[in-house]
Amino acid sequence: MGNCFGTQQVDHHSQSTIKSSSPEDQSKKVKDGTQYGSVPPPTTNKESSGAEGRSKEGEAVVSVPASGKIPMNTALKIFTLAELKAATRNFKPATVLGEGGFGRVFKGWVDEKTFSPSKVGVGMAVAVKKSNPDSSQGLQEWQAEVKFLGKFSHPNLVKLLGYCWEENQFLLVYEYMQKGSLENHLFRSGRAEPLTWATRLKIAIGAAQGLDFLHTSEKSVIYRDFKASNILLDGDYNAKLSDFGLAKFGPINGHSHITTRVMGTYGYAAPEYVATGHLYVKSDVYGFGVVLLEMLTGLRALDTNRPSREHNLVEWAKHSLTEKRKLKKIMDPRLDEQYPIKAALQAGALILMCLEADPRSRPSMEEVLETLQKINAINQNPKESSKGRKSKSRANDNRSPMQSKYDRNTNNQRSATATPHR
């Protein structure tokens, strides 16, 4: 989605869809046309998971209510197109906050109580996402956003205030996020102040809380598109997840996964999902590990402008995450070594756990959250462990319980697969 933030950017979906076969094919973002949550829910053939209906061609059946209203119990305001034109000064280009595959996001102003349009600077700011008339997936994305964000409310999910469907235009109105997206702060030099170690951990913990809430809700939700551009920040750098256009309800009736078309953003999607179309709740955990690695290094998950062996951040950096000397070389230089190396090493071990090839070996988001909170409790004394020699026992003290578990699993795997030299 175009993000609900205060820093303008272009193309929030610069990475390619999973439909692309390589990182080099990063020309466009295509969303899944099989969203759960079409209105009303489809009732034709179902997938093996029982998650959604399909037509004979395998596409989701989309039924559009003639009223333009979502038939659900929700307190969302139904805006008129005229109201949103007034709130955004007729979608004036100067009010554009960002742009993505769905369309553009505009900054508007409304009354705090009635949500009626108001003058600039009066009332409260909102972000208005306006569909692209040329977007074939606009309706499905719009419906999915309303269904999910209309149903769920949490401090770490962006708040949807209302929606509009009029004159073949699909619009969504969100709370305004003053600090923009995490992507802006990590990758867009000169446009946002560098994030400190403490702020990065705060953001990671907030995003983890949002994912944990989705995974543990009554009907578990698989977010499916976890990446830096979908993590928005308020004025105090509290993180909130946005863009639920690809979200899916999780497996039911004892199933371990759902089977669906492979869509998302290349570089963040879990390998089992890319290879088989099997989507697990812990597929989101893989994406979280990728973003946490981006936060440590300040580098994008995929970047063909880097040397060829560094195109894929995960493949290039994963061997440097548990050794202090190697880790320090790949840490974001904008941190200026202002971080406790013990905490960085534990974060590196957590990343490796999240990136496990087998989803069953990955931690749950609840475990990820607990580990991040322990890492955050480590005293901020960057010079203490960034210089000087440490004994082997002191080095072992740097390991978190999760890292010790990872080391044991790795050693067991090596023992099981080792063969004698001939």
Secondary structure, 3 states (H helix, E strand, C coil): CCCCECCCCCCCCCCCCCCCCCCCCCCCCCCCCCCCCCCCCCCCEECCCCCCEECCCCCCCCCCCCCCCCCCCCCCEECCHHHHHHHCCCCCHHHEEEECCCEEEEEEEECCCCCCECCCCCCEEEEEEEECCCCCCHHHHHHHHHHHHHHCCCCCECCEEEEEEECCEEEEEEECECCEEHHHHHHCCCCCCCCCHHHHHHHHHHHHHHHHHHHCCCCCEECCCCCHHHEEECCCCCEEECCCCCCEECCCCCCCCEECCCCCCCCCCCHHHHHHCEECCCHHHHHHHHHHHHHHHCCCCECCCCCHHHCEHHHHHHHHCCCHHHHHHHCCHHHCCCCCHHHHHHHHHHHHHHCCCCHHHCCCHHHHHHHHHHHHCCCCCHHHHHCCCCCHHHHHHCCCHHHHHHHHHHHHHHHHHCCCCC
